[in-house]
Amino acid sequence: MASGKEIRTKIKSVQNTRKITKAMEMVAASKMRKAQERMRAARPYADKIRRLAANLSHANVTDYKHPFLAEKTERKRIGLILVTTDKGLCGGLNTNIQRIALGAIREWDTGGATDIRACCIGNKGLGFLQRLGAKVVSHVTQLGDTPHLEKMIGPVKVILDAFQNGELDAVYIAYTRFVNTMRQEPALEQLLPLTGEHLGTPESSWDYLYEPDPQVVIDEMLVRYVEALVYQAVAENMASEQSARMVAMKAASDNAKNVIGELQLVYNKTRQAAITKELSEIVGGAAAV
């Protein structure tokens, strides 16, 4: 059995750990609210630009078809945008999305994919794909607590340009979708080519006047739309990160409290045994005299 001093040292160590996890829980709760507000604030823009893109894609004013809308029969060359966090201590958030990405990569390899290119948003995903030996063509890390499109658009544009130039047949994005504070779901969605599931069907037909011409307007609109999809995915992932971290730190704090209680009980038993032994020795010595 450990001595009383050793047990007191363990109790002190767990208490210090609990202070850290409790502080991280409170910080994550504060950041979570801001991340949720930021995510919800981005939804009206995403909905509006989706409706515009749907109307433009169904408009019959021009024969021009943007490369983002061109469906390809073969899926041999695939791009993957993996969205993860820069930091850990957020439960199984990164592990779940990495498992989804790994399963997809293996499925593509089995299906005969000849070229798989990856773009990583977040340090955890970058390290994962590098250990996996995947072909990482671009990445961005250290985004902070607020997503900035100007930081992400450069690495993402590498994948988008490859698809637009015909070097890729499809582009997928893997991220963690925010459901609520206690639930976050890993998601793998097709980003390009844009399908009816993304664009939807317009409620009515619209007539537009294009200035300077339809091709320029459609090109700019669909690029902005894809950028909005990527931004929304990163915002969802950041909200999920803070929620998962808050829940994980709360569980760690509760577990530390239980460990402290168990150690305190062991310490009391050890101390009581030591006192009983000393009393027995005193009584035995007095009897011998």
DAVEN-V216471 format. One record per run of one state. SS is the DSSP state (@ for helix, = for strand, . for the rest). FROM is the first residue (numbers start at 1). TO is the last residue. Records with the same first field share a line. If there is no record, write none. Layout:
SS=FROM-TO  FROM-TO
This chain:
.=1-3  59-66  70-76  84-92  111-114  122-122  133-134  141-148  165-169  181-182  193-195  200-213  289-289
@=4-58  67-69  93-110  123-132  149-164  196-199  214-288
==77-83  115-121  135-140  170-180  183-192
